[in-house]
Amino acid sequence: MRISGPMVPEITRTLCNNTMERSAIDCTVSLPVGKIPASAWVLPAPHTLTGEDTLEIRVPGNPAIVRQLEDRLRELGARDAEPGEFTRRAFEAGKLDLNRAEAVLQLINATDETARRQALADLAGETATALTAMAERLRSLSARFEMSFDFSEEEHADAAEDQLLTDLRTFVADLAHLLGDAEPAPHRDRPVIALFGPPNAGKSTLFNALLGRPRALVSEQPGTTRDPVESELVLGDHTVILADLSGVGKLDADRGRFAETACERALQADVMLVLEAPGDIEATSEFDALQRRDGAVRSRALWVHTKTDLAHGITANLPGLESVSVSAMSGGGLDELRKRLTARLDQLASGGATSLLRVRSGEALKLLQQATKEDAPPEVIASDVRRALKLIDEALLSDAPGEVLDLIFSRFCIGK
């Protein structure tokens, strides 16, 4: 168990009878169940991951002991960490830049060896270093394009233009190699998007609206959907399975008969839409129950406020979780939801490379690939080069607005 922050020296003295000096000690922790042997690592600031005083303590893995230790730590002033909070503190302390912080999330969610290697390269800073050098190359190419316009009437202008295109194609090939622009990692035949939430949250209505045709039975009576209803859905370049799950929670007319099946299917989904209707009080508790079963489910979840045509105010979703508001009846917000889903599917198809660095760099690569394939005038190619350079510069930024950071770190597991 890891504790970080200003309360650590006092917790270390009380719990382990030790000062805040760097050390590895064996100690005894007094809990209601009795005196428990423990191993502790005392790590004073600033030479820690978070830049703060840190205590790591290990006790026998009996669930009762762990729960009692958690309760004791709360009594001493500690609180449960938010998703990604340790990594975010490291970022805010300057121990990690944003690209490396995101690489931690990539490593957690890596689904294959390729994604794992990419994440490790990003975490080591190798990708950012190489991309910085690539940005300088592209900056030089952009300047050469601009200069070529000033000398377009010169005798050797055509030869210089040909050389520029050759150098740009070489750059594109090198950037593709850096980003691992190969065939995406194999996944299941069809990714699954599951609609999860309490009865009458609007799952079946949204299901039909996304399909563009009636497929699931819609009723004012909560709990109409029993077994999952599935259908193929095309989003961008992706064909997915959209699954309308049975409602979960106390309002379920079947008293949980189909709830376990719905929860299992939601946990197995590639993307989970958590639906919350106006006045709903169960979506949060049901999602919390899923997180206790699989902490990583948060990174696959998207909160959807439904029936916004009837709502006078939107209830806040879980802190930092990505959200969108829709009305399946009026169509409001559906285009934005499809856009968010397509972005998630693009990330999934790329093997989990979800960092801003790779997303922006990938956009720049596509732009340059298109520019070099077409027989476009030099002025157009030069414009595309400038746009690509801007995307790469954005990818290398170490600063980001607070709401962007909230979204990034909300997709971490608890305790990372």
Secondary structure, DSSP 8 states (H G I E B T S, - for coil): -EEESTTHHHHHHHHH---SSSEEEEEEEEETTEEEEEEEEEE-TTSSSSSS-EEEEE----HHHHHHHHHHHHHTT-----BTHHHHHHHHTTSS-HHHHHHHHHHHH--SHHHHHHHHHHHTTHHHHHHHHHHHHHHHHHHHHHHHHHTTTSTTHHHHHHHHHHHHHHHHHHHHHHTT-S------SS-EEEEE-STTSSHHHHHHHHHTS--S---SSTT---S-EEEEEEETTEEEEEEE----STT-TTTTTTHHHHHHHHHH-SEEEEEE-TT--SHHHHHHHHHHH-GGGGGGEEEEE--TTT-SS----STT--EEE--TTT-TTHHHHHHHHHHHHHHHHTTS---HHHHHHHHHHHHHHHHHHS---HHHHHHHHHHHHHHHHHHT-S---HHHHHHHHHTS-BT-
